[in-house]
Amino acid sequence: MTEDEAWTAGRGVWKANKERLAREKFALIIGDGQVCAVAEIHGVSVHEDRVAVVGEVLTEGHPVRDEWIGKQDPVVNASQNPVGYCELPEEAEFRERPCGCGCGEISTRDFLPGHDVRAFQDRVRRMFAGSALEFFRWVDRMGAEHGLPLLNNPTGAAAQPDDYRKTPTPVSGEQQPQEPGTSHAGLPDSEEPLPGNESRAAVSAHG
């Protein structure tokens, strides 16, 4: 198989924690105990109770790909779960990125500890006059308009219909909230077909 074919066959679908998998930076596709392809992870797609890795196959010249292509599987995985995790020395430089809250500090994850809460509170204060309830109602309304799954008891259930439909007034001088785009980390909950899934090539997502 070519590296592209190995990636198509091995990227899914698997039973795995989609949040954990989406946090990883690189995926090694394993066949017969050897690395057949190396890809950069962009996110995951959900297929009922299973997930597939979404990403791009790395080509010759990338240090992670060149180090591991054709090598033995670096993960010692005694379980029957085909998805394993480990840290590769070559990926350290690629894991660091600015904290998602905008503080300017560097992290190996989306947010430094507690900074996700800081980012949420800052947006509630600036865009919803400090009302977390109005923020949640707006999220529920936008989710319904975009066909996303909602909670059984949405936050707008107890509100009057006119209140629920009303867009919250932003604090003076602040920008009104815009409609959400692609969800965090590029996690499209798609049902796209996965050619080559009949192959049971083992996949290890390493980060």
KOLVO-385632 format. One record per residue: y, x, z of N, C-alpha, C, O in turn; residue in one letter. Coordinates in steps of 0.001 Angstrom, whole numbers, plus 500000, padded with zeros to 6 digits. Example, Ala and Ser with C-alpha at 12.3 -4.5 7.8 and 13.67 -1.06 7.14 Angstrom:
% residues 2
494310513190507800495500512300507800496700513200507800496681514236508465A
497750512850507080498940513670507140500030512900507870501138513409508039S
//
This chain:
% residues 207
498803500838500000500000500000500000501248500873500000501264501951500595M
502290500400499330503574501076499419504208500749500775503736499869501494T
505265501457501107505939501190502377506528499782502393506489499110503424E
507071499328501267507608497969501195506497496934501371506687495927502053D
505346497180500759504226496250500900503711496228502333503365495167502853E
503660497382502969503214497442504363504175496683505268503757496002506204A
505456496808504982506457496085505780506310494574505599506364493827506576W
506126494123504368505969492692504102504742492129504813504784491030505366T
503655492888504795502413492420505424502466492522506942501872491699507639A
503163493514507455503087493782508887504202493248509738504109493307510964G
505264492723509141506415492317509953506210490992510679507002490643511554R
505168490254510332504892489007511027503899488167510232503513488526509119G
503488487032510826504058486528512070503157486871513251501935486963513133V
503836487062514434503136487490515635503627486690516831504716486116516811W
502809486665517865503272486127519143503982487250519880503373488263520225K
505270487064520118506062488099520776507302487454521362507707486368520947A
507896488126522321509140487675522938510276487976521968510590489143521732N
510897486943521403511886487180520354513138487874520889513756488663520175K
513524487588522148514688488266522701514414489750522890515260490586522574E
513233490080523405512881491490523594512771492196522246513272493308522078R
512115491546521291511906492162519994513234492392519275513417493422518627L
514162491437519386515447491554518707516317492658519299517233493147518638A
516038493054520537516818494134521159516396495511520662517120496490520845R
515222495586520033514742496882519566515480497303518303516004496467517567E
515514498598518065516279499145516948515401499411515717515837499193514587K
514173499879515934513300500230514825511915499627515028511479499391516154F
511237499386513912509855498897513941508987499838513122509333500207512000A
507860500217513698506852500988512973505716500045512611505168499368513480L
505361499998511344504242499169510887503000500049510856502972501084510189I
501971499619511591500765500430511784499596499840511017499349498636511077I
498882500683510301497651500291509629496622501391509779496900502549509468G
495426501039510254494373502026510499494850503151511410494462504308511247D
495698502792512370496148503757513368497251504680512915497651505571513665G
497761504493511698498818505363511186500054504558510828499959503371510517Q
501229505211510871502489504567510527502584504441509013502619505441508296V
502625503193508532502679502921507091504089502640506601504379502798505415C
504968502225507506506353501927507133507200501969508396506718501710509499A
508470502301508211509438502309509309510639501494508855511144501697507750V
511103500572509697512210499698509321513229499606510448512899499766511623A
514452499350510071515499499054511050515498497555511303515517496763510361E
515477497168512563515409495756512930516804495142512922517731495671513536I
516942494016512217518191493262512213518104492011513080519131491459513473H
516905491567513377516725490362514176515305489859514012514415490610513613G
515093488592514320513784487972514141513969486585513551515034485982513687V
512933486082512897512908484695512459511762483998513188510705484586513416S
511988482736513549511032481980514366510202481081513471510737480381512612V
508891481103513676507945480277512927507042479585513938505976480087514296H
507503478400514395506830477648515450506738478527516705507767478899517268E
505511478864517151505392479648518386505260481143518104504889481908518994D
505556481561516886505439482965516526506746483454515904507622482661515558R
506856484757515771508072485334515210507721486391514173506617486936514168V
508673486668513304508568487757512338509797488641512486510891488159512777A
509607489919512284510722490849512367511538490762511079510980490731509982V
512847490723511222513763490748510087514424492118510069514978492551511079V
514372492801508937514956494129508897514920494737507517514718494041506522G
515117496046507461515201496774506194514368498046506289514509498826507231E
513512498241505315512661499428505293513520500677505114514388500727504242V
513267501683505951514005502939505847513411503802504737512198503819504527L
514266504501504049513829505334502938513815506803503348514293507172504421T
513261507622502477513178509058502732514565509632503000515525509328502292E
514653510461504027515929511040504427516413510532505759517231511188506404G
515932509372506197516291508874507529515448509607508548514232509705508380H
516066510132509616515306510973510556514154510264511255513121510884511505P
514302508988511576513216508267512242512068508044511260510904508245511607V
512389507636510057511342507432509054510627508734508739509397508774508715R
511379509797508497510760511065508093509889511650509204508897512323508925D
510255511397510455509473511935511574508156511198511742507156511811512116E
508129509872511470506964509089511855506105508591510718504963508203510961W
506588508579509489505760508054508402504490508887508263504554510113508167I
503346508228508253502062508898508128501496509445509418500362509923509440G
502271509385510511501794509903511800500937508864512523500874507702512120K
500286509300513588499487508397514401500389507443515189501521507779515537Q
499863506250515459500585505249516237500989505844517588500117506293518333D
502286505863517928502704506456519199502492505562520413502652506015521546P
502136504309520195501978503366521299500517503310521727499626503085520908V
500285503516523016498954503325523592498885501876524056499422501531525109V
498235501043523286498220499605523541496780499153523753496039498935522794N
496391499014525027495017498647525348494760497154525206493606496726525181A
495825496351525113495642494910525000495365494530523553495472495359522649S
495006493259523344494762492763522000496043492311521310496026491955520132Q
497143492325522036498431491976521438498828493071520444498941494232520838N
499043492739519174499343493777518183500755494322518257501079495279517554P
501611493733519098502993494199519213503123495044520469502854494572521573V
503536496296520298503728497195521425505117497798521392505794497763520365G
505540498350522516506894498884522634506851500298523209506013500623524051Y
507776501127522732507954502449523315509319502976522890509988502375522049C
509725504090523468510973504734523097510663505980522286509854506812522698E
511303506108521141511128507266520278512317508212520466513464507768520421L
512064509494520673513182510431520863514172510410519702515373510575519915P
513696510214518499514550510279517310515524509109517204516502509181516460E
515262508033517943516121506865517806517261506837518816518112505950518750E
517298507787519750518285507752520828519715507664520290520525506891520802A
520021508448519270521386508464518749521766507156518076522951506855517934E
520775506373517659521065505119516966521157503935517921521626502864517536F
520718504117519149520707502998520093522060502760520740522336501655521206R
522899503770520777524186503621521447525169502865520552525275503139519356E
525885501909521148526880501130520424527896500590521414527616500547522612R
529076500174520947530091499643521858529596498389522570528903497564521975P
529945498252523822529597497060524597530188495830523911531318495862523425C
529404494739523876529809493531523171530996492806523756531546491914523110G
531415493163524973532546492464525573533881492988525067534923492379525309C
533851494119524363535090494682523850535791495640524785536953495986524570G
535087496075525833535715496967526816535879498388526278536659499165526829C
535171498733525231535261500063524647534240501038525179534133502148524656G
533476500666526210532443501547526742531193501488525853530996500535525099E
530372502509525955529184502633525116527943502232525907527812502563527086I
527038501520525251525812501051525897524656501184524915524862501286523705S
523450501181525444522260501142524593521759499713524413520736499486523767T
522487498745524989522158497335524825523402496601524366524463497212524232R
523297495313524125524439494552523627525604494564524624526766494634524225D
525283494496525924526306494484526961525917495432528096524735495592528401F
526898496046528705526665496722529970526371495664531033526751494507530854L
525702496026532142525369495028533168526601494252533633527601494841534044P
526515492930533564527597492063534013528699491831532999529528490942533194G
528736492602531920529819492466530956529653491248530059530634490776529485H
528429490725529922528263489488529165528926488323529893529534487454529268D
528801488313531237529463487274532038530977487430531927531701486440531827V
531449488666531944532882488923531803533395488389530473534463487780530419R
532640488615529397533058488143528076533093486615528033534013486027527464A
532099485981528630532067484514528675533268483978529450533965483082528974F
533507484514530626534612484033531455535961484246530770536857483410530886Q
536103485355530061537357485630529371537626484601528286538760484146528134D
536594484225527526536795483240526469537034481845527028537836481089526480R
536352481498528105536596480201528740538037480125529234538694479094529089V
538519481199529809539888481220530336540920481127529215541888480374529321R
540715481888528145541722481956527093541667480776526130542704480331525638R
540460480262525855540301479269524799540069477855525307540258476894524562M
539656477711526581539348476389527113540064476121528429539607475310529235F
541180476798528646542010476587529840541206476733531128541501476079532128A
540188477594531098539404477866532294538304476867532586537650476969533624G
538076475898531700537071474862531947535750475235531284535618475173530062S
534768475626532109533441475926531567532790474666531000532040474737530027A
533079473505531612532504472250531122532975471968529697532175471566528852L
534258472172529424534764471943528073534111472898527080533829472529525940E
533874474128527525533199475087526651531801474603526303531413474628525135F
531033474160527306529667473709527060529649472463526176528768472315525329F
530630471558526372530701470378525514530974470778524066530411470208523132R
531848471767523899532146472246522541530909472871521908530632472644520730W
530161473661522687528934474261522166527936473181521751527324473276520687V
527772472154522589526855471067522262527295470350520987526469470019520136D
528601470113520862529095469410519692528889470239518426528439469714517408R
529213471527518484529022472398517326527533472528516984527160472561515812M
526686472603518023525248472686517786524726471463517064523908471576516151G
525204470276517476524767469040516835525225468998515385524479468556514512A
526441469452515121526965469421513758526219470385512847526123470151511643E
525687471473513413524994472476512610523478472309512651522748473150512127H
522997471220513275521572470940513275520756471822514194519555471986513979G
521378472399515221520646473242516158519987472382517230520489471300517534L
518863472839517817518209472054518868519096471973520099519690472970520512P
519185470786520681520029470553521843519192470310523082518003470007522987L
519816470443524250519152470128525505518903468625525592519596467833524955L
517903468244526387517608466822526547518760466071527199518961464884526943N
519516466773528045520645466151528733521894466966528453522312467754529301N
522509466797527267523665467606526917524827467354527863524907466304528500P
525723468326527950526821468246528896527776467122528589528515466685529472T
527781466635527349528695465556526996528148464185527326528829463187527095G
526907464100527873526272462797528080527047461928529043527129460714528859A
527622462543530082528321461768531093529776461533530726530463460783531419A
530263462145529667531656462009529284531852460775528427530913460284527801A
533081460276528403533404459182527517533332459661526080533655460820525818Q
532925458826525138532769459260523745534013459917523184533921460942522508P
535177459342523454536414459918522920536669461302523488537170462181522787D
536322461502524768536505462808525388535568463824524776535931464985524587D
534350463381524465533338464296523939533692464786522548533402465927522190Y
534321463921521767534663464303520409535943465111520336536206465770519330R
536736465065521387538031465720521345537889467228521448537172467726522315K
538562467953520576538555469410520638539456469852521775540604469412521838T
538986470707522680539812471137523801541067471846523319541043472590522339P
542164471600524027543442472211523676543489473624524207543349473822525413T
543683474631523338543707476015523818544967476307524600545973475611524462P
544910477341525423546074477773526163547145478200525176546837478743524115V
548390477959525518549497478277524624549430479722524159549288480641524966S
549536479913522840549532481259522276548160481784521955548027482875521399G
547108481009522304545751481480522041545183480775520832545626479682520478E
544219481383520208543607480850519003542600479763519347541819479907520288Q
542620478674518583541659477599518788540275478065518383540140478795517401Q
539222477657519124537863478116518796537469477713517402537771476610516946P
536784478630516720536320478388515369534858477981515402534168478175516403Q
534395477418514302532996477039514223532129478280514264532462479293513648E
531016478212514985530169479401515093529501479727513774529215478842512967P
529254481029513565528548481468512368527135481855512727526441481129513439G
526710483008512231525364483471512524525229483775513997526127484373514591T
524137483377514590523947483571516008523792485039516356523590485879515479S
523888485344517649523849486711518163522665487512517611521536487029517527H
522973488743517244521973489678516797521307489289515535520253489835515208A
521874488353514789521280487943513531519904487386513717518953487871513104G
519765486348514572518446485795514832518312484468514106518473483419514729L
518026484477512835517903483215512104516592482532512446515517483083512210P
516683481310513012515467480553513322514986479870512042515022478644511937D
514548480648511094514176480117509797512688479815509757511918480225510626S
512317479090508728510906478788508489510494479364507132509642478791506452E
511082480475506737510810481065505443509358481502505347508789481975506331E
508751481349504177507363481810504032507296483321504081508241484006503691P
506199483830504552506020485266504687504865485707503813503707485608504217L
505164486193502620504064486643501757503323487799502385503927488695502976P
502015487774502254501214488873502776500775488688504208500192489603504790G
501042487511504808500676487316506201499173487282506419498693487427507544N
498430487086505325496991487063505507496467488432505921495366488544506462E
497259489476505665496872490817506113497135490933507600498189490505508069S
496216491495508348496379491628509786496777493046510149496350493570511178R
497591493666509312498078495005509635498821494941510949499657494060511151A
498524495867511845499139495868513170500603496244513053500976497063512214A
501427495648513892502850495976513899503212496430515295502817495802516277V
503949497499515391504482497947516663505983498035516521506487498744515650S
506705497319517372508164497363517345508597498326518433508391498082519622A
509188499402518012509502500445518959511001500536519164511780500432518215H
511379500721520356512774500929520675512830501751521879513918502070522358G
//
